[in-house]
Amino acid sequence: MLADEAKTNRMPIKVVPGPMDQKVDLQQSQRLRYEAFSHFATEVNKASDVEAVGRSLSTHVKFMLDAFLLRVAYRYEQSYLFFEASRGSCTVVDREPRHEFVVFESALLHSGFPLFLGSEDIEQDPTFSGSLFDHPKLVSFYALPVRISPRHHLVISVGNKESSRYSDVDFRFLRLIGEVLSGKLSQLLLLRRVESKNEELEDANAQLTRLNNQIGELNQSLERTVAERTSDLRTANEELSILFYRTSHDFRRPLTTIMGLVQVAEMTVIDEEALQLFGNCQRVVVEMDAMLTKLSALGYYQSSYTTTRSLDFTPILGALRAKFAETAAKAGIDLRFNLYLKDTFHSDPAIILFILENLIENSIQFCGRYPYVELDVYQENLALVLRVADNGQGIEANQMTRIFEMYYRANAYSKGNGLGLYVVRKLVKVLGGEVEARSEVGRGSVFTVVLPPGK
């Protein structure tokens, strides 16, 4: 009957949802939130930059949290990132803004507790003035600090137009969002650092390349300059050697004339005092002639090409005996020449003779009691060795490093002009060889010349 009346009068029937219907709506809402979070997490994981992360936030935050305003303050060591989402858009700032709200977030992070504020609290707190949450429609505010590590953390702040409080499920969603963001953002910041370091390395490499190119150009310029200076120096040395040789040779001409006049005077003059003066004059001229001979030979061999041919020591030793026979006889010096060669050696015979003359002359000057000068010519492997030994007075150890210097005299009793050993070293160098000296005071000296085999 009542049913018929209701049907006849067309009265609306109000259906009140029961407990089972409310549970179904809640499950449907949670399913939609988890789907939105799944899409959000997928997009964030695929994001290649922070702008893509911001776009994903602005797209899905409404469905995950039903948020009106959202701010994420992220910090990793000394790097900052701030995301502010509203009205379907998101602004990303990668530096720390100078605002009181940042101080507020730092204090919240230090406390470690979530925070809920109503509209009255927001209006009375000056911290919100000028911030994202300074909005007339804002009714409630939630903030959750998420600490991943002491140097890695973030704060998520949410503003709503409704006054209902967030449940534990809502805060779990906030926590999940924070963990997804922190993992991706730390990765992006590390990549940014790597890219920055790579750019620095590229800049450094480019600068290094420029410096290397400049150094290369400087080296080339320096090599050209050195080559030019070396060529100029070689030319100057050759010219100086030629001048040296010709000047010494020219100086010997008047000396030869003087020696001839002295010999004529000795045959014609009877006065003893005059003869003594002529004798002194002859000794001075002979010493000067010996010095000029050394200088002339040195200049000649340093400025000219050497003559390399097979060495025959028979005439060389004969020339040495003839030159020093009279001097050795007067001084009672025993000259010993020993030849121990089996192979044939090639070099410049004139230079070899001149080297040996100076070495023997030096030994004769410093002979001692029962004097002897011994020359050994032998081979050592492929090298030619010339060894001159004497039993003279020897040389002090502190003077050995200077005996090959020009015009150096080892002691006050030296009769030479200080050129003999200097010329020996120079001529040995012309032949590409080496000379060394060993000496012991009171027992004598040994000079050894080692020459490479000539071709």
C-alpha positions in Angstrom: 0.0 0.0 0.0 2.8 2.5 1.0 4.7 1.3 -2.1 1.7 2.0 -4.3 1.3 5.5 -2.8 5.0 6.3 -3.2 4.8 5.1 -6.8 1.6 7.1 -7.4 2.9 10.4 -5.8 6.5 10.0 -7.3 8.2 10.8 -4.0 12.1 10.7 -4.1 13.8 8.1 -1.9 17.1 9.3 -0.2 19.7 6.6 0.1 22.1 7.0 3.1 25.6 5.4 2.5 26.4 2.8 5.0 29.7 1.7 6.6 30.4 -0.7 3.7 30.0 2.1 1.1 32.4 4.4 3.0 35.0 1.7 3.2 34.7 1.2 -0.6 35.2 4.9 -1.2 38.3 5.0 1.0 39.8 2.0 -0.7 39.1 3.6 -4.1 40.7 6.9 -3.0 43.8 5.1 -1.6 44.1 3.1 -4.9 44.1 6.4 -6.9 46.7 7.9 -4.6 49.0 4.9 -5.0 48.5 4.9 -8.8 49.4 8.6 -8.9 52.5 8.0 -6.6 53.5 5.1 -8.9 53.4 7.4 -12.0 55.2 10.1 -10.0 58.0 7.7 -8.9 58.4 6.4 -12.5 58.7 9.8 -14.0 61.1 11.0 -11.3 63.4 8.0 -11.9 63.4 8.7 -15.6 64.1 12.5 -15.1 67.3 13.8 -16.6 67.3 17.2 -14.9 65.7 19.0 -11.9 63.1 20.7 -14.2 61.7 17.3 -15.2 61.4 16.5 -11.5 59.5 19.8 -10.9 57.1 19.0 -13.8 56.3 15.6 -12.3 55.6 17.2 -8.9 53.2 19.7 -10.4 51.4 17.0 -12.3 50.9 14.4 -9.6 50.9 16.3 -6.2 47.2 17.1 -6.5 46.3 13.4 -6.8 48.8 12.1 -4.2 48.1 14.7 -1.5 45.2 16.9 -2.6 47.6 19.8 -2.0 46.9 23.4 -2.9 50.5 24.6 -2.4 53.7 22.5 -2.1 57.3 23.4 -1.3 60.2 21.0 -1.1 63.5 22.4 0.4 66.3 19.9 -0.5 69.9 20.1 0.7 72.9 17.8 -0.1 76.1 18.9 1.6 76.5 22.5 0.3 74.1 22.3 -2.6 70.5 23.5 -2.4 67.4 22.9 -4.5 63.9 24.4 -3.9 60.7 23.3 -5.6 57.5 25.4 -5.3 54.4 24.0 -6.9 51.1 25.8 -7.3 48.2 26.0 -9.9 49.7 23.2 -12.0 53.2 24.7 -12.3 56.5 24.3 -10.5 59.3 26.7 -10.0 62.8 25.3 -9.4 65.5 27.4 -7.6 69.1 26.0 -7.3 70.4 28.4 -4.7 69.6 29.3 -1.1 67.2 32.3 -1.1 67.6 34.9 1.7 64.2 34.5 3.3 63.0 33.9 6.9 61.1 30.8 5.7 64.4 29.1 5.1 65.4 29.7 8.7 62.0 28.3 9.7 62.7 25.1 7.7 66.1 24.7 9.2 64.6 24.9 12.7 62.0 22.4 11.8 64.6 20.0 10.4 66.6 20.5 13.6 63.6 19.5 15.7 62.8 16.5 13.6 59.1 16.6 14.2 56.2 17.2 11.7 54.2 20.4 12.1 50.6 21.4 11.6 49.3 25.0 11.6 45.8 26.4 11.2 44.8 29.6 9.4 45.1 31.8 12.5 48.6 30.5 13.3 49.6 31.2 9.7 48.2 34.8 9.8 50.0 35.6 13.0 53.4 34.2 12.1 55.5 36.7 10.1 57.6 33.8 8.7 55.0 33.2 6.1 54.9 36.8 4.8 56.2 37.0 1.3 56.6 33.2 1.0 54.7 30.7 -1.2 52.2 30.2 1.6 51.3 33.9 1.9 47.9 33.2 0.2 44.4 34.3 1.2 42.8 30.9 0.5 45.3 29.0 2.7 43.5 27.4 5.7 46.0 24.7 6.9 49.7 24.1 6.7 51.7 20.8 7.1 55.5 20.3 7.2 57.5 17.1 7.4 61.3 17.1 7.9 63.0 14.0 6.2 66.6 13.4 7.3 68.4 10.9 5.0 71.8 11.4 6.5 73.6 14.2 8.5 74.5 16.0 5.2 71.5 14.9 3.1 67.9 16.0 4.0 64.8 17.8 2.9 61.6 19.5 4.2 58.2 19.0 2.5 55.7 21.8 3.2 52.1 21.5 2.1 49.3 24.1 2.1 45.6 23.2 1.8 42.3 25.1 1.5 40.6 22.7 4.0 41.2 22.6 7.8 41.1 18.8 8.1 44.3 17.4 9.6 46.6 14.9 7.8 46.4 11.3 8.9 49.3 8.9 9.4 48.7 7.7 5.9 49.1 11.2 4.6 52.4 11.6 6.4 53.6 8.3 5.1 52.9 9.5 1.6 54.9 12.6 2.3 57.7 10.5 3.6 57.6 8.3 0.5 57.6 11.4 -1.8 60.6 12.7 0.1 62.6 9.5 -0.2 61.9 9.3 -4.0 62.9 13.0 -4.4 66.1 12.7 -2.3 67.4 9.7 -4.2 66.9 11.3 -7.6 68.0 14.8 -6.6 71.3 13.5 -5.0 72.0 11.6 -8.3 71.3 14.7 -10.4 73.5 16.9 -8.2 76.3 14.4 -8.4 75.9 14.4 -12.1 75.9 18.2 -12.2 79.2 18.2 -10.1 80.7 15.7 -12.5 79.7 17.8 -15.5 81.1 20.9 -13.8 84.4 19.1 -13.1 84.5 17.9 -16.6 84.0 21.4 -17.9 86.8 22.6 -15.5 89.0 19.8 -16.8 88.2 20.7 -20.4 89.0 24.4 -19.7 92.2 23.3 -17.9 93.1 21.0 -20.8 92.4 23.8 -23.3 94.5 26.2 -21.3 97.2 23.6 -21.1 97.1 23.0 -24.8 97.4 26.8 -25.4 100.4 26.9 -23.0 101.9 23.9 -24.7 101.5 25.6 -28.1 103.0 28.8 -26.8 105.9 26.8 -25.3 106.3 24.9 -28.5 106.5 28.2 -30.4 108.9 29.6 -27.9 111.0 26.5 -28.2 111.1 26.7 -31.9 112.0 30.4 -31.7 114.7 29.5 -29.1 116.0 26.7 -31.2 116.3 29.0 -34.2 118.0 31.6 -32.0 120.4 29.0 -30.5 121.1 27.6 -34.0 121.9 31.1 -35.3 124.0 32.0 -32.2 125.8 28.7 -32.5 126.5 29.3 -36.1 127.7 32.8 -35.4 129.9 31.5 -32.5 131.3 28.7 -34.6 132.2 31.2 -37.3 133.7 33.6 -34.8 135.7 30.8 -33.3 137.0 29.7 -36.7 137.9 33.3 -37.5 139.6 33.7 -34.1 141.5 30.5 -34.6 142.7 31.6 -38.1 143.7 35.0 -36.6 145.4 33.2 -33.8 147.4 31.0 -36.2 148.3 33.7 -38.6 149.3 36.2 -35.8 151.4 33.6 -34.1 153.0 32.6 -37.4 153.7 36.3 -38.2 155.3 36.9 -34.8 157.7 34.0 -35.3 159.3 35.7 -38.3 161.0 38.5 -36.4 162.0 36.0 -33.7 163.6 33.8 -36.3 165.5 36.9 -37.6 166.6 37.8 -34.1 167.9 34.2 -33.4 169.8 34.4 -36.7 171.4 37.7 -35.7 172.3 36.2 -32.3 174.0 33.3 -33.9 176.0 35.7 -36.2 177.0 37.8 -33.2 178.2 34.8 -31.3 180.5 34.0 -34.2 181.9 37.5 -34.6 181.8 39.1 -31.1 184.8 38.4 -28.8 183.7 40.4 -25.7 182.5 37.9 -23.0 179.9 40.2 -21.5 178.4 40.9 -24.9 178.3 37.1 -25.6 176.6 36.6 -22.3 174.0 39.2 -23.1 173.4 37.6 -26.5 173.0 34.2 -24.8 170.3 35.6 -22.5 168.6 37.1 -25.4 168.7 33.8 -27.3 167.1 32.0 -24.3 164.2 34.5 -24.2 163.7 34.3 -27.9 163.7 30.5 -27.8 161.1 30.5 -25.0 158.9 33.0 -26.9 159.3 31.0 -30.1 158.2 27.8 -28.3 155.1 29.6 -26.9 154.2 30.9 -30.4 154.8 27.5 -31.9 152.2 26.0 -29.5 149.7 28.8 -30.2 150.2 28.6 -33.9 149.7 24.8 -33.9 146.6 25.1 -31.8 145.1 27.8 -34.0 145.9 25.8 -37.1 144.5 22.5 -36.0 141.3 24.0 -34.5 140.5 26.0 -37.7 141.4 23.3 -40.3 140.3 19.8 -41.1 142.5 17.1 -39.6 144.3 14.6 -41.9 143.4 11.0 -41.0 145.6 8.3 -42.3 147.4 5.1 -41.1 149.8 5.8 -38.2 153.4 4.8 -38.5 155.0 5.4 -35.1 158.5 4.7 -36.3 159.1 8.2 -37.7 157.1 9.8 -34.8 159.3 8.2 -32.2 162.4 9.1 -34.2 161.3 12.7 -34.4 160.8 12.7 -30.6 164.3 11.3 -30.0 165.9 13.8 -32.2 164.1 16.7 -30.6 164.8 15.8 -27.0 168.2 13.9 -27.3 170.4 16.9 -26.5 168.2 18.1 -23.6 168.0 14.6 -22.1 171.7 14.1 -22.4 172.5 17.3 -20.6 170.1 16.6 -17.8 171.0 12.9 -17.6 167.4 11.8 -18.4 166.7 8.3 -19.5 164.2 8.4 -22.4 162.3 5.2 -22.9 160.0 4.6 -25.8 157.9 1.4 -25.9 155.7 0.5 -28.8 153.2 -2.4 -28.2 150.8 -2.1 -31.2 149.4 -5.0 -33.1 146.6 -3.4 -35.1 146.7 -0.5 -37.4 145.3 2.8 -36.2 144.2 5.8 -38.1 144.6 9.4 -36.9 146.4 12.7 -37.7 150.2 12.0 -37.3 151.1 15.7 -36.9 148.7 16.2 -34.0 149.8 12.9 -32.4 153.5 14.1 -32.6 152.6 17.5 -31.2 150.7 16.0 -28.3 153.6 13.7 -27.4 156.1 16.6 -27.7 154.3 18.7 -25.2 153.8 15.8 -22.7 157.4 14.8 -22.9 158.6 18.4 -22.6 156.4 18.8 -19.5 157.9 15.6 -17.9 161.4 16.7 -18.7 160.9 20.0 -16.9 159.9 18.3 -13.6 162.4 15.4 -13.6 163.9 14.4 -10.2 166.8 12.3 -9.1 167.9 9.5 -11.5 165.3 10.9 -13.9 163.5 9.0 -16.6 160.7 9.7 -19.0 158.8 6.7 -20.4 156.5 6.7 -23.3 154.2 3.6 -23.9 152.1 3.3 -27.0 149.6 0.4 -26.8 146.0 -0.5 -27.6 143.2 -1.1 -25.2 140.3 -2.8 -26.8 139.7 -0.6 -29.9 141.3 2.5 -28.5 144.8 3.9 -29.0 146.6 4.7 -25.7 149.5 7.1 -25.3 151.0 7.0 -21.8 153.8 9.3 -20.6 155.3 8.7 -17.1 158.1 10.3 -15.2 159.6 10.1 -11.7 159.7 13.9 -11.2 158.6 16.0 -8.3 154.8 15.4 -8.8 151.9 17.7 -8.4 149.9 18.6 -5.3 146.4 17.1 -5.1 144.7 20.5 -4.8 146.3 21.6 -8.1 145.3 18.6 -10.2 142.0 20.2 -11.3 143.8 23.2 -12.8 146.9 21.8 -14.6 145.1 21.9 -18.0 144.2 25.6 -17.7 145.9 28.1 -20.0 149.0 29.7 -18.5 148.7 27.8 -15.2 151.9 26.8 -13.5 151.8 24.2 -10.7 154.7 25.8 -8.8 157.2 28.6 -8.8 160.0 26.4 -10.2 158.2 25.7 -13.4 160.3 26.7 -16.5 157.5 26.4 -19.0 155.0 29.0 -20.2 151.9 27.3 -18.9 150.6 26.3 -22.4 151.8 22.8 -22.9 149.1 20.8 -21.1 146.4 23.3 -22.2 147.4 22.6 -25.8 147.5 18.9 -25.2 143.9 18.9 -23.9 142.6 21.0 -26.8 144.3 18.8 -29.4 143.1 15.6 -27.8 139.6 17.0 -28.0 140.1 17.8 -31.7 140.8 14.0 -32.2 137.7 13.1 -30.1 139.7 11.6 -27.3 140.3 12.1 -23.5 143.3 12.9 -21.4 143.7 12.3 -17.7 146.5 12.8 -15.1 147.6 11.0 -12.0 150.4 12.3 -9.8 152.0 11.7 -6.4 154.2 14.3 -4.8 157.9 13.1 -4.8 157.2 10.1 -7.0 156.2 11.5 -10.3 153.3 11.9 -12.7 151.5 9.8 -15.4 149.5 11.4 -18.3 147.3 9.0 -20.3 145.7 9.9 -23.6 143.0 7.6 -25.0 142.0 8.1 -28.6 139.2 6.4 -30.5 140.1 4.4 -33.6 140.0 6.6 -36.7 138.4 5.5 -40.0 
